[in-house]
Every structure is written in structure tokens, then in C-alpha cells.
């Protein structure tokens, strides 16, 4: 038996951690379902939609057109952040999350019922884009609300780990979407393109019913309730959340610039990486399976790096992830160019485990610490979604255009990622935290043990 000192810091704020467990489950499962829908579209855009909704275009142009519809969903995400951020900061985090999930599920399920261009002509891509807009608006408010519910329920010293459950829901959704789509991609091509691809989209309706039920069972954020009480007793009329955010332009600009490089890594491991692997010798099902394996790595990496950020700070962990992201670009493409399943598995595991894990893990708490409670939903969501639009939405388009004449020469992509990464590192270094205390309506849970030594057996 060894003796060691162990500082006990509870994960929750309050005397009982059961409610936080429900909140974390709600944030994780809700985010997973939401991103199942969103990533399903991203994966299908370069593998399916280019063939069914833009069949009259040459292959390269069809892929660009499909990625353009992917970008449309990202373009409207900041609009969704402002709209749902307003209601989240004024009416509550919980109600907004139920609305955004219902919107996303309905849009995705309807995509599975859409007729193709061959059946109704130009109306097919138009309807696809309209449903994509609904997806983008809902995601604009989804992630911020899910992250804040966990962030604002948790103990101040454990917010990185708690808030990362919402972020970890993203690769979890990507994992489920990739596996489900890969299973159906094992069908003969004619059957898969005829009806097989529609089933994963239709399943969204079932998942959303479960997700809404989970979210209806959790309590509202205690920090939000405390802020509402303060506003009710104040003689001053509260300003619109977007006005509060725009009055601190430095905070908003540094926030989204800091996230640009992480979203480029997300793009490489997502829609663009999947399409690139499929054009370099990997079958559709294989590349979807290996990208799903990479998402599994990202889940645990994000939780681990988020916990590390609670001990050493958000920015050092995230800066390390950005640097690793730059160093991973060449190996990522080199491994995909081998056309081997093992090489692709290593490529997706590398970028998801290190670059994405270290940046997206602490990301939710990093953003939550930038803004005041009264405008946190709006500020966090808007900064995140602007970065998502620029890095994630336009990333596949930019990368595709850079190598359209020579898909083997990825040097231009490396330079773009390196340049953006320098900007993100500078923004992270210049960012400052907003002190976010625990709610005064509750205690901080069990006492923190700092001395004497806690004697525990160590195996």
C-alpha cells in the first residue's frame, strides 16, 4: 500500500451530483443525435448527393456543387446562433435545445424522402438546399446550448471535463452516422443509390424522439436562473444579448479566429477526408468505417484533453493541438494515398486523436469562459459558428479547388492550414478568461481535501 495526496474536487456544484449526471447525459446524447444528422449529410454530400442531385454536371463539378450545399448549412449557422442565442439567453437553455433538436430531426428525415434530380429536375437540389438551411439554423443553436447546460451545472474547477461531453457528442454522432451509412454502402451500388442511402436519414426521426425525451427531463441551468433573478430585481432594462456581445468585439474576434485551425482539422477528418480516401482506392464502405474508427478515438481524446485543461489551462492544450494539426496534414494525405485500409485507419486516428482531441476537448469551456452569463449563449454560439462556417463550411470547397488539377500534390493545402494555424495560435495566446463563479444558490458540494494526506491503496 502506498500513500498519496489526492485533491478531491467534485464534478458538480451542489450537494448532489445526480442532476449533473442527467445533464451530462442529455448534453452528450442530444449533441450526438444532432451531429448524427449533420455529419450524415457531410458524408453523403461527396459520396451520394453529387450523383443523385447534380447528375447533369461533370464529376468534379458535381462534387464541388455538393460541397457547396454543405457550405450553405454552415453559412446559416451564425444566423441560427444569433436567433437561438437570443432565446437561450432570455427564455432559457433547455427550451431552445428541444426546439433545435426537433428542427434538425425533421429536416434530416425529410431528406431521406426527397426525389432525385432525375425524377423532378432542378427542384431536387432546391429542396435539398432548403432542408440544409433548416439543419444549419438548428445546429447554430444546438451546440452552444448543450455545452452551456453542462458548463453551468458543473463545479468551476471541473468545467472543462463536464462541458466536453457536449463536444464529445459530435464525434459520437459522426461515428454512428459513418457506421450506419457504411453498412448500407455494402449493398450493390444500384440499390444503395436507389434507396439504401435513404434509411440512415429516415432513422433520424426515431433518434430525435428519444433525444427530446432526454432533454425534457433535465433542469434549467442554475447560472441562467440566477441571472434571470438578478435582472428581475434590476431597474435597468437588459440589453439584447447580441448587443452585449458586439460591444466586446475583441473577445468575439479572438474567439472565432482561435477556432479556425481546429475546424480545418475537423474538415480534413470529415467530408473532405472521406471523399479524398474514396478517390484514392478505398471503397465507400471502407472509408466510412475507418473514419468512424477515427471518431471513436476522438471521443476519448476529447474527454481526456478536456480533463487535462482543468489542470493546466485551456490555451496550452489547445495550442498544442493546433501545432500537431499542422504537423499531421502531410502524413494524413500520404497515408490515404496508399489506398490501404490500415493506412487510412492510422490517418484518421492520428488527426482525430491528437489534433481534434486536443482542440475540441477544452473548446466548450474555453468559449464559456469568454462571455458573461447574460449573453453567454449568444457569444459562445456565434464565435463557434463563425469559425465553423469559415473553416468547416468552406474548407472542403477550398481544399477541392486547390488540388483539382493534381490530387496527389497537397502542398497548397498544407500552406493554407499552416497559415490559418498561426492566426489561431496568436488568437489563443491573446485571449483572456472571464471569471465564472459557481451559482450562489447552491453550495460547492463536498469539501475539497487539500490536507492531510488521503491514504488510498494504489495497485
N, C-alpha and C positions, 0 to 999 in steps of 0.2 A: 504494500500500500504506500503510495506517495502522497505528499501533502502539497496542495497548490492553492494559490489565491484565485478566487473567481468572483468577478463583479457581476452581480445579478441585476440586470436591467430588464424589467418586464416589457413585453411587446406592446401591451395595451396601456391606455390611460384610463384609470378607474380601478375599482376593487375586483372586477370580474371580467375575465377575458373572453367569455363565451360570445358576447356580441361582436367583438372584433373578429373572431373566427368566422362568424356568419358573414361579416362584411368582406373579409378577405376571400371567402369562397364566392361571394356574389361578384366581387371585382374580377376575380380570376375567370370564373365560368362565363360571366357576361362578356368580358373582353374576348375570351376565346371564341364564343359564338359570333360576336360581331366581326372578328377578324377572319373567322372561317369564311364568312360571306365575302369579305373584301378581298382576301387573298385568293379565294376560289376564282374570282373574276381576273385577278392579276395573272394567275397561272393559265387560265383559259384564253386570255387575250392573244398571246403569241402562239398558242398551240391549236386553238379551235376557232375563235371568232374571226381570225384573219381568213379562214377558209369558208366560213358559213355566212358571214355578214359583209365581206369585202371580196367576194369571189371574182368580181369583174376586173380586179386590179392585178398587176404582176405580183409575184410572191413577195418581193422586197417591199413594194409599196403597200401591199395588203398588211404586212406585219407592222409597218410604220403607222398605218391607219388604225390598226387595232390598238397599238400602244398610245395613239392619240386619244382614243376613247378612255383608256386607262388614265391618261393625264387629266381628262375632263373631271373625273371623280376627285382628283387631287385639287384641281383649281377651285372647286366649290367648297372644299373643306374649311378654309378660313372663314367663308361666309357662314357655314354651319357653326363654327367656333364662336362667332360674334352673336348669332341668333340664340343658340342654346346656352352660350356663356351668360347672356343676359338673364335668361330664365333660371339658370342654375345658381346665379349669384343673388337673384331676387326671390325666387319661389322655392328653391331647394335643389340639392344634387339628385336626390332619389327619384323625383318625378320625371326629371329630364332623362334619366337613364332608361326608364321604362319606355318613354316615347321614342328615343333614338333606336333602341333595340327593335321595337315593333316596326319602325320605318325600314330599317335595314333588312329584316327578315322578309317583309312583304316584297320589297324590291328584288331581292335575290330569288325568291321563289317564282316570281313572275318572269324573271329572265329564263328560267327553265321551261317556260311555256311559249316563248317568243317564236314566231315563224321566221324562217331564214330569208336571205335576200332572194334566193331562187323562187321562194313562194310569194312574197309580197313586194319585191323590188326594194326601192330606196327607203320605204317605210321601216324595213327591218333594222338597219343601222340607226335610224332616227329614234325608234322605240328603245333600242339598246342604250343609246346615249341618255335618253330621258331617265331611264331606270338607274343608270350610272350616276346621274346627278343626285337622285334621291339617296343612293348609297353614300356619296361624298358628303352630303349635308348631314346625314346621321352620324357618320364617323367623326365629323367635325366636333360634335359634342360628346360622343361616346367616351373616348379615351380620357379626356380631362375629368369627366365626372367619376369614372371608375377609379382613376388614380387618386382623386381627392377624397373619396369616401374612405379609402384605406389610409391615406396620408393623415387625414384629420381625425381619425379614430385612434391612431397609434400613439405610443409613447414618443416624445420628441427625440429620444436617443435611438429609436428603432424605426424611424420613418422611412429610411432608405429601403430596408428589407420589406416592410409592410407594403409600401407603395409599389414595389417591384412585382407584386402579384398581379396587378393590372397590366403591367408591361409584359410579364411572362405569359399572359393570356394571348398575346399576339403570336409568338411562335407556336403556341399550343394550337391556336386556330389554323395557322399555316400547316402544322403537322397533320391535323385531322383533314383539312381540305386536300392536301397533297396526297395522303394515303387513299382517301375516298376516290379522288379523281384518277389516281394511278390504278386502282383496282378496276375501275370501269374502262380505263385505257387498254387493259389487257384484251378487251373484246376485239373482234375483227374491225378494221378501220371503218368500213362502211356502216356497221351497226353503231359503233361508238359515235361517229359524226352524225348519224341519223337520230338516235335517241339516247344512247348511253350517257353522253355528257350532261343530259338534262336532269338525271336522277340526283346527282350531288347538289344541284341548285334547288331542286324541289325539297330535299331534306331540310333545308334551312327553315322552312315553316314549322317543322316539328321541333327543331332545336330552340327556336325563338320562344315557343310556348313554355318550355322548361326554363329558359333564361329569365323570362318575365316573372314567372312564379318565384324564382330565387330572389329576384330583386325586390319584389313586393314584401318580402319577409324581413328586411333589414331596417334598422332605424336611421333617421336622418343624421347627418354629420353634426357632432356636438359643437364644433367651432362655428359652423354656419348658424346653428340655433342661438349661440351666444352672441354672434354678430347681429342677428335679427333683433334680439332683445336690446342690444346697445342702440341700434338705430331707432327702435320704437321709443326709447327714452330721450333721444337727442332732439333738440329743437331745430337742427339743421336738416334740410331735405337731402337725402343721399344722392350723390351724382350717379349717372349711368355708369355701369362697370367699364364700358369701352372708353369713356372719357377719362376715368381714373387710370386706365392702362396707358392711354396715349399721352397722358401728362408725364409719363416716365418713359420717353422714347428710347433712352439709352438701355434701360432694362429689357425692353421688348426686342430691340435690335440685337443686343448681345445674346439674348436667349435663342432666337432662331438661327443666328449665324453659328452659334455653338453646336447646333444640331444638324447642320448641313452635311458635314462629313459622315456622321453616323447614318444618315438617310441614304447617302451614296453607297455605303456598305450594305444597307438593307436592300437597295436596288440590285446590287450585284448578286446577292443571295436569293433574290426573289424573281420577279418577272424576267429580267434580262438574263440572269444566270441560267434560269431554266430553259429559256429559248436558245441561248448560246450552246448549252450542252446538247440540246436536241438536234442542233445543226452540225454537231461535230461527232457524230457516230453513236450517240446514246439514243435508245428508244424512248418514246414518250413516257411509258410506264417506269422505266429505269431512272430517268432523270427526275421524275416526280418522287419516286421512293427515296432517292439519295438526298434530294432537297428536304424531304420530310425528316430524314435522319438528322440533317443539319439543324432543323428547327428543334428537334428533341435536345440536341446539345445546347442550343441557345437557351432553352427553358432553365436548365440547371445553372448554366453560366451566368445568366442574368440575376438569378436569386443569390448566387454566391458573390458576385461582384457588388451587388447592392448591399449585402451584409458587410462586405469589406469597406464600402463607402461610409457606413455608420461609424467605423473605427478610425479611418484615416482621411475622410473627406470625399466629397463627390468629385471635385475637379481633378485631383491627382489620378483617380481611377479612370475617369473619362478621357483625360489627355492621353494616358497610356493606351486606351482603346483606339483612339484616333490614330496614333502613331503606328500601332500594329495594323490598323486597317490599311494604311498606305503600303506597308511592307507586304501585305497579303495579296495585293492586286495581281502582280505578275505570277506568283505561284498558283493563285486561283485559276487564272486562264490557262496556264501551262498544264495544269492537271486536267482541266476539262478538254483540252485539245488532244489528250491521249486517247479519248473515246472509250476509256475503260471505266467500268462501274466503280472499281476500287479507287481509282484516281479522282473521280467525281465525288465520291464519298468523303475522301480526305479534304478535297477543296471546300465543300460546303461545311464540313465540320470545323475546319480552320477558321473560316471567316465568321461563322456563327458563334463559335466558342470563345474567340478572343476579341475580334473587332466589335461584333454586335453585343456580345455578352457584357463587355466592359463599358460600353457607352450607353446601351439601353437599360442595363440593370439599375444604375443610380439615377437615370434620367428623370423619372417621375418626381422623386424627392428634390432633385436639383431644380426642377421647374417650380415645384410647390413652394420652395424657399425664396423664390424671386418676388412673390406678389403678396399683397395683403389679403386677408380673408374676404373682404367686401368685393374684391374684383379678381380673386384667385382663379375661379373657374374660367373667366374670360381671358385673363392674361396667360395662364398656363395653356389653355386650348389654342389660343391664337398664335402664340410663339411656336408651339409644337406643329400646328397645321401649316403655317407658312413654310417652315423647314421641310415638312412632308411634301408640300406642293412643289417646291423648287428642287429638292433632292430626290424625292421618291417619285413624283409625278412626271417630271421632265427628264429624269435620269435615263430611263430606258430609251427615250427618243434621242437624247444627245449621244448616248453610247452607240446606238444603232447607226446614227448618221456618221459618227466618227470612223467607223470601221466598215462602212457599207461597201467600199471598193476592195478591201482586204481584211477579211475577218480574222486572219491569223496575226496581224500586227496590232497589238493592243496598246502600243506606246502612247497614242493620243489619250486613251482612257486613263492611263497611269498619270499623265501630266495633269489632267483635269482633277482627278482625285487628290493628287498631291497639293495642287494649288488651293483647292477648297479646304483641305485639311489644315493648311497653315492658317487660314482665316478662322477655322473653328478652334484651333489651339489658342490663338490670340484672344478670341472672344471668351473662352473658358477662363483664361488667366485673368482677364479684366472683370469678370463677373463677381458681384458681391451678393451675400446672402441677406435675406430679411429674417429677423429673429421671430420664429413662430413658437409661441408657448403652448403648453397643454391647456385644454379648457379649464377655466376656474371652477366650473360647476362640478368637477369630479376631482378626486384625489389622484395621485400619480401611481396608484397600485401598491404592491408590496414594497417594503423598504429596500433601498439599494444597499447591498452589503459591500462595504469597502474594507472593513476590518472587524474583528480579527480574521485570521485565515479560515477559510471554509475547507474543512477536511473532507475529501471525497476519494474514493478508490479510483485509481487510474489503471486501466488494463495494460 
